[in-house]
Amino acid sequence: MTNPEIAASPQAGALWPQTLVGVGVLLTGLLLAMGAIDISSEAGYGGVGPNFLPWLVSIVLTICGAWIIWEARTGGFRELEAAPDEEPAYWPGFVWVSAGLLLNAALITTLGFILSCTLAYVLAVQGLRRANGQAAANQPRTWLLDCLTGFLISAPVYWAFTKFLAINLPGLTQTGWL
């Protein structure tokens, strides 16, 4: 039985894609939970074991997936603006962001965590700036500020993981600071 208000809405065609996104998120959460079963629950520092974060993420993803499915099946995302038909996807921005992610994965053991994440940040931000039509994307000052911002984000993350949590991340030097 279908709701006549939903069938008459302009977003009625978007309900199945929204539902599929919810199913994908729900399945991701359930698969992560299946993987978390094999992780040791032996308590570490602070009484939290290594399986705590995977379980937390899997529970949150499962709840979010169920919520997305519920939203989609009860009328869809009500605040979602209709996508304009005349504006195609901005593929160069997608290429910039993808290049950042792929180069990070490829160079993290060569450049170290900080520099490879800085590179990923710079390329992703450039893709987003260009997709947004910002004229400043090509200016050297913007590139320099993006590099500095990426470094200021990735360095504390690296130091927090290596110095405080004793989790080994690839570094550029053996000192543990870069």
C-alpha positions in Angstrom: 0.0 0.0 0.0 1.5 3.3 -1.0 1.0 6.7 0.6 -0.7 9.0 -2.0 1.2 12.0 -0.7 4.5 10.3 -1.3 3.5 9.1 -4.8 2.4 12.6 -5.8 5.5 14.3 -4.5 8.2 15.5 -6.9 10.8 13.5 -5.0 8.9 10.2 -5.4 11.5 9.0 -7.9 14.3 9.7 -5.4 12.9 7.3 -2.7 14.5 4.1 -4.0 18.0 5.6 -4.4 17.7 7.1 -0.9 16.6 3.7 0.4 19.5 2.0 -1.4 21.9 4.4 0.3 20.4 3.5 3.7 20.7 -0.2 2.9 24.4 0.4 1.9 25.1 2.2 5.2 23.2 -0.5 7.2 25.1 -3.3 5.5 28.4 -1.5 6.1 27.6 -1.3 9.8 26.7 -4.9 10.0 29.8 -6.1 8.0 32.0 -4.0 10.3 30.3 -5.6 13.3 31.0 -9.0 11.8 34.7 -8.0 11.5 34.7 -6.6 15.0 33.8 -10.0 16.4 37.3 -11.3 15.6 39.1 -8.4 17.3 40.4 -9.0 20.8 38.4 -7.4 23.6 41.2 -7.5 26.1 41.2 -4.2 27.9 44.1 -1.9 27.2 45.1 1.4 28.6 42.1 3.1 30.2 40.0 -0.1 30.3 39.1 0.1 26.6 40.1 -2.8 24.3 41.1 -2.6 20.6 37.6 -3.7 19.6 35.8 -0.7 21.2 36.1 1.7 18.2 35.1 -0.8 15.6 32.0 -1.7 17.7 31.2 1.9 18.3 31.4 2.7 14.5 29.5 -0.4 13.5 26.6 0.5 16.0 26.5 4.1 14.8 26.5 3.1 11.1 23.8 0.5 11.7 21.6 3.0 13.5 22.2 5.7 10.8 21.5 3.1 8.0 18.2 2.2 9.7 17.3 5.8 10.1 18.1 6.7 6.5 15.9 3.8 5.4 13.1 5.0 7.6 13.4 8.5 6.3 13.4 7.4 2.7 10.4 5.1 3.1 8.3 7.7 5.0 8.6 10.4 2.4 12.2 10.8 1.6 14.6 13.5 2.7 12.2 16.3 3.2 14.7 19.1 3.3 16.6 17.9 0.2 16.6 20.4 -2.7 15.8 19.1 -6.1 18.9 18.7 -8.2 19.0 21.0 -11.1 18.9 19.0 -14.4 20.9 21.4 -16.4 24.0 21.3 -14.2 26.2 18.2 -14.8 28.6 16.8 -12.2 32.0 18.6 -12.0 34.3 15.8 -12.9 37.6 17.7 -12.6 36.8 18.3 -8.9 36.2 14.6 -8.5 39.6 13.9 -10.1 41.4 16.3 -7.8 39.8 14.7 -4.6 40.4 11.2 -5.9 44.0 12.0 -6.8 44.5 13.2 -3.2 43.2 10.0 -1.7 45.0 7.7 -4.1 48.3 9.6 -3.7 48.0 9.5 0.0 47.5 5.8 0.0 50.4 5.3 -2.5 52.9 7.7 -0.8 52.2 7.3 2.9 55.1 4.8 3.5 57.4 6.9 1.3 56.7 10.5 2.5 55.3 9.6 5.9 51.9 10.2 7.4 52.2 14.0 7.8 53.4 14.9 4.3 51.1 12.4 2.5 48.1 13.6 4.4 49.1 17.2 3.8 49.2 16.4 0.1 45.8 14.7 0.2 44.4 17.7 2.0 45.8 20.2 -0.6 44.5 18.2 -3.6 41.1 17.7 -2.0 40.7 21.3 -1.1 41.8 22.4 -4.6 39.2 20.1 -6.1 36.5 21.6 -3.8 37.6 25.1 -4.5 37.5 24.6 -8.3 34.1 22.8 -8.1 32.8 25.9 -6.1 34.2 28.2 -8.8 36.6 30.0 -6.5 39.1 32.2 -8.5 41.7 31.9 -5.7 42.3 28.3 -6.5 45.1 29.0 -8.9 47.0 31.6 -6.7 50.3 30.6 -5.1 49.2 32.2 -1.8 46.2 29.8 -1.7 48.4 26.8 -2.4 50.8 27.8 0.4 48.0 28.4 2.9 46.5 25.0 2.0 49.8 23.3 2.5 50.2 25.0 5.9 46.7 24.2 6.9 47.1 20.5 5.9 50.3 20.3 7.9 48.7 21.9 10.9 45.9 19.4 10.8 48.0 16.2 10.0 51.0 16.9 12.3 49.0 16.9 15.6 47.1 13.9 14.5 50.3 12.1 13.8 51.8 13.1 17.1 48.7 12.2 19.0 48.7 8.7 17.5 52.4 8.0 17.8 53.3 9.8 21.1 50.1 9.5 23.2 48.4 6.4 21.9 51.6 4.5 20.9 50.2 3.6 17.5 52.8 3.3 14.8 52.1 5.4 11.8 54.6 5.7 8.9 57.0 8.6 9.5 59.5 10.4 7.3 62.3 10.1 9.9 63.0 7.6 12.6 62.7 10.3 15.3 58.9 9.9 15.5 58.3 13.7 15.0 58.0 13.8 11.2 
